[in-house]
Structure formats: C-alpha cells, structure tokens
Amino acid sequence: MQQDEIWDAETAESYDTPGTGMFAPDVLGPTVDRLAELADGGRVLEFAIGTGRVAVPLAERGVPVTGIELSQPMIDRLRTKVDEATIPVVVGDMATAVAPGEYTLVYLVFNTISNLLTQDEQVECFRNAARHLVPGGRFVIELWVPELRKLPPGQQAVVWHTEPGYLGLDTYDVLNQQVVSHHVRFDDSRQARLTRSPHRYIWPAELDLMGRLAGFELESRHADWTGGEFTAESRSHVSVYRLSSRA
C-alpha cells in the first residue's frame, strides 16, 4: 500500500465529517487554539495539510497558513473550501518538499509522521521542518503511543476502538517497528468494508532523538491539546520542539 493509493479521491471525499469525530468542536477547537498561540504572530506551515481540517479554521483566525500535501485529491477537496491565495499548498512529500519563505511554526497533526514508513524518512521530516523555520521556531507533532503493553506473547493485534458499526484494530510487526491499522465498518447485513493503512510507530524517546539530530530541543509534551499531563497511561501526545537559535 502506497500513500498515494491510500489518500485517493474516494478517501478525500469521505474524509470530512463536519461537527463530529476529528471535526468535533471539542477536538478541533483546542487544536486550533494551541497552534495559534504557538505561531506567535508569524507564518505557519502544515505538513500533510490534507483537506484543511486544521488549516482552514486556523487561517480564519488570521494566521497565515501554507501547506505541503502529497495527495492531489486531498488538495482538490481543500480547494472547495479556500482558494490558493488564502492557503497556498505545495504538492510533495513532507520529508523533502520545500515551501517558499520562512515560518515561526511547522506542525504535523493526527499521527501523520507515522505515514513515513522508515526511520530515515522520519528523521528527514524533522530536518525539513528545521529548514523552513526561523531560528527559535517550533515544530509540533501530535502522535499516538504504541500500545505494545496490550500485546501478550504470540498476539499481533490490538483492538483500539469499538462502536456500533465500527471496529478499529492494529496489527504489529514489532521486529520492524511497523503497524497496519485496520478499519472495519459494517451494518446489519452480512457484509463489511475494510480499509487499511501502514505506519511506522515511534516511541517518544526516539522522536526526541530525531529532533536533536535536526537541531531541535523538546520544549514541552502534553497528553492532549488542552495541556493535560503526559503520563505512562497516555495514549497520545502533543510534543513541541524548539529550533536552536544558532541553527
């Protein structure tokens, strides 16, 4: 499964769920609030901007937003909301593509750095963020914590979410640090629909080392966008990295 095959026209069409899920006000509101604060009055760059879930409301706050996005169908969906003049987008891979200008903030939300399937690509993503930032600028990553503690010996899968009509589970390859997320949607019939996406999971400590290799220092880490305490039980984190003023 290649990323351009996963983020196709069908996925882009069904990605937005206004008012619910990732688009629920209690999810999206704190995300936009925190990013606007971290932008500190400057320009921001979103890696993997997608359909503009975060970028559009952030731009509505008066924050100048530019994006990088690999999937043309996702960009096409974004263009139904705002034009190129409002939110410019560079088509390309977030590990290598270059957007014009300098930024006070680069951000990468909802686990998207794990879409890069090798450690080298993930390190290059940090370096690409550093290339775009002014000295002292910030790189923000939202990422889930691998649930390996739930894996007893011999078991490869973890069910991470269930609700009526939906089952989410991850299958782990712990030797190669790979995981495939499986999303099963069903109704009262005998039929179900399965979609899958591959990822490379990253421990917080490994993420911090990637940052150091690119000239960043960890500034803060919280369990969510509202500033909740990050603990051993946290299922995800929002990590803020600061670029050295000497970079």
Stockholm file with secondary structure:
# STOCKHOLM 1.0

chainA/1-247         MQQDEIWDAETAESYDTPGTGMFAPDVLGPTVDRLAELADGGRVLEFAIGTGRVAVPLAERGVPVTGIELSQPMIDRLRTKVDEATIPVVVGDMATAVAPGEYTLVYLVFNTISNLLTQDEQVECFRNAARHLVPGGRFVIELWVPELRKLPPGQQAVVWHTEPGYLGLDTYDVLNQQVVSHHVRFDDSRQARLTRSPHRYIWPAELDLMGRLAGFELESRHADWTGGEFTAESRSHVSVYRLSSRA
#=GR chainA/1-247 SS CCHHHHSCHHHHHHHCCTTSGGGSHHHHHHHHHHHHHHHTTSCEEEESCTTCTTHHHHHHTTCCEEEEESCHHHHHHHTTTSCTTTSCEEESCTTTCCCSSCEEEEEECTTGGGGSCSHHHHHHHHHHHHHHEEEEEEEEEEEECCCGGGCCTTCCEEEEEEETTEEEEEEEETTTTEEEEEEEEECSSSCEEEEEEEEECCCHHHHHHHHHHTTEEEEEEESSTTCCBCCTTCSEEEEEEEECTTC
#=GC SS_cons         CCHHHHSCHHHHHHHCCTTSGGGSHHHHHHHHHHHHHHHTTSCEEEESCTTCTTHHHHHHTTCCEEEEESCHHHHHHHTTTSCTTTSCEEESCTTTCCCSSCEEEEEECTTGGGGSCSHHHHHHHHHHHHHHEEEEEEEEEEEECCCGGGCCTTCCEEEEEEETTEEEEEEEETTTTEEEEEEEEECSSSCEEEEEEEEECCCHHHHHHHHHHTTEEEEEEESSTTCCBCCTTCSEEEEEEEECTTC
//
